[in-house]
Amino acid sequence: MRSLKVLILEPDPYQLMALHQMLNAVGIYDVLTASSLASARRSLARRAMIDIAICDPQHSGGEGIALIRQLAERQEAHAVILLGRAPPGLLSDLEAMLQAHDLQLLGRLYTPVSAVLMRAMLDGYLMKARHPSRA
């Protein structure tokens, strides 16, 4: 798999480790991990642009939405994978924000995370990156 830069925002250390290992298993080794918004922002300050962010929009006290908003407004990512369940109103607001900032929503993952579904989302991202006219 092409070298993707991925940021995971996940407060649960076991879930964070599982997601990281899933990415490694499919050949993605440039993975930034963060358990808080502050940690994610520090990583982004050092790295700047990433390909994909993986986070729960309802992450503790709005940190997930804040990260997605920052990625969109500062154009620090190309795509997002949402973790967990979110109310339909929140999802439609997020989708509108992502579209307005040309940030691709690859899909949603639920716990326990399916490695097959994650791989399909990553493959879809790579396919669009190689053939943008097919998007």
C-alpha positions as CSV (number, residue, x, y, z in Angstrom):
1,M,0.0,0.0,0.0
2,R,1.2,3.5,-0.8
3,S,2.7,5.3,2.1
4,L,-0.2,7.1,3.7
5,K,0.1,9.5,6.6
6,V,-2.7,8.8,9.1
7,L,-3.7,10.5,12.4
8,I,-5.8,8.6,14.9
9,L,-7.6,10.5,17.7
10,E,-8.8,7.9,20.2
11,P,-8.9,8.3,24.0
12,D,-9.1,4.5,24.8
13,P,-5.6,3.1,24.7
14,Y,-6.7,-0.4,23.7
15,Q,-8.8,0.9,20.8
16,L,-6.0,3.2,19.8
17,M,-3.5,0.3,19.8
18,A,-6.0,-1.9,17.8
19,L,-6.5,0.8,15.1
20,H,-2.8,1.4,14.9
21,Q,-2.1,-2.4,14.5
22,M,-4.8,-2.7,11.8
23,L,-3.1,0.1,9.8
24,N,0.3,-1.5,10.2
25,A,-1.2,-4.9,9.1
26,V,-2.2,-3.3,5.8
27,G,1.1,-1.7,5.2
28,I,0.5,1.8,6.7
29,Y,3.3,2.7,9.1
30,D,3.3,6.5,9.1
31,V,0.7,6.7,11.8
32,L,0.3,9.5,14.3
33,T,-1.7,8.6,17.5
34,A,-3.3,11.0,19.9
35,S,-5.5,10.4,22.9
36,S,-6.5,14.1,23.1
37,L,-7.1,17.1,20.9
38,A,-4.0,18.8,22.3
39,S,-1.9,15.8,21.5
40,A,-3.3,15.7,17.9
41,R,-2.6,19.4,17.4
42,R,1.0,18.9,18.6
43,S,1.4,16.1,16.1
44,L,-0.1,18.2,13.3
45,A,2.1,21.1,14.2
46,R,5.2,18.9,13.6
47,R,3.8,17.1,10.6
48,A,1.4,19.5,9.0
49,M,-0.4,17.7,6.2
50,I,-1.8,14.2,6.6
51,D,-3.8,12.0,4.2
52,I,-6.5,10.6,6.6
53,A,-7.7,11.4,10.1
54,I,-9.6,8.7,12.0
55,C,-11.7,10.0,14.9
56,D,-15.0,9.9,16.8
57,P,-16.8,13.2,16.2
58,Q,-18.3,12.9,19.7
59,H,-14.9,12.4,21.3
60,S,-14.9,13.8,24.8
61,G,-16.4,17.2,25.0
62,G,-16.4,18.0,21.3
63,E,-12.7,17.3,20.7
64,G,-13.4,15.1,17.7
65,I,-15.5,17.8,16.0
66,A,-12.9,20.4,16.9
67,L,-10.2,18.3,15.2
68,I,-12.3,17.7,12.1
69,R,-13.1,21.5,11.9
70,Q,-9.4,22.3,12.2
71,L,-8.4,19.8,9.5
72,A,-11.1,21.2,7.2
73,E,-10.4,24.9,7.8
74,R,-6.6,24.6,7.7
75,Q,-6.6,22.0,4.9
76,E,-4.4,19.7,7.0
77,A,-6.0,16.4,5.7
78,H,-7.4,15.0,2.5
79,A,-9.9,12.6,4.1
80,V,-11.7,11.5,7.3
81,I,-13.0,8.2,8.7
82,L,-15.5,8.7,11.5
83,L,-15.6,6.3,14.4
84,G,-18.6,5.5,16.5
85,R,-22.2,6.5,16.3
86,A,-23.4,10.1,15.9
87,P,-26.8,11.6,15.7
88,P,-28.1,12.3,12.2
89,G,-28.1,16.0,12.7
90,L,-24.5,16.0,13.7
91,L,-23.6,13.9,10.7
92,S,-25.4,16.1,8.2
93,D,-23.6,19.2,9.7
94,L,-20.3,17.4,9.5
95,E,-20.9,16.3,5.9
96,A,-21.8,19.9,4.9
97,M,-18.6,21.2,6.5
98,L,-16.5,18.5,4.9
99,Q,-17.9,19.3,1.4
100,A,-17.5,23.0,1.9
101,H,-13.8,22.5,2.6
102,D,-13.2,19.7,0.0
103,L,-12.4,17.1,2.7
104,Q,-13.4,13.6,1.7
105,L,-15.5,11.5,4.1
106,L,-14.3,7.9,3.5
107,G,-16.9,6.3,5.8
108,R,-17.8,5.3,9.3
109,L,-16.5,2.5,11.5
110,Y,-18.1,1.1,14.6
111,T,-16.6,-0.8,17.5
112,P,-15.4,-3.4,17.1
113,V,-13.8,-2.0,14.1
114,S,-13.8,-4.2,11.0
115,A,-10.3,-4.5,9.4
116,V,-12.0,-5.5,6.1
117,L,-14.1,-2.4,6.1
118,M,-11.2,-0.2,7.0
119,R,-9.1,-1.7,4.2
120,A,-11.9,-1.1,1.7
121,M,-12.0,2.6,2.7
122,L,-8.3,3.0,2.4
123,D,-8.3,1.2,-1.0
124,G,-11.1,3.6,-2.1
125,Y,-9.1,6.6,-1.1
126,L,-6.0,5.3,-2.9
127,M,-8.1,4.6,-6.0
128,K,-9.5,8.1,-6.1
129,A,-6.0,9.5,-5.5
130,R,-4.7,7.6,-8.5
131,H,-7.7,8.3,-10.8
132,P,-9.3,11.6,-9.6
133,S,-11.6,11.7,-12.7
134,R,-13.4,8.6,-11.4
135,A,-14.4,10.2,-8.1
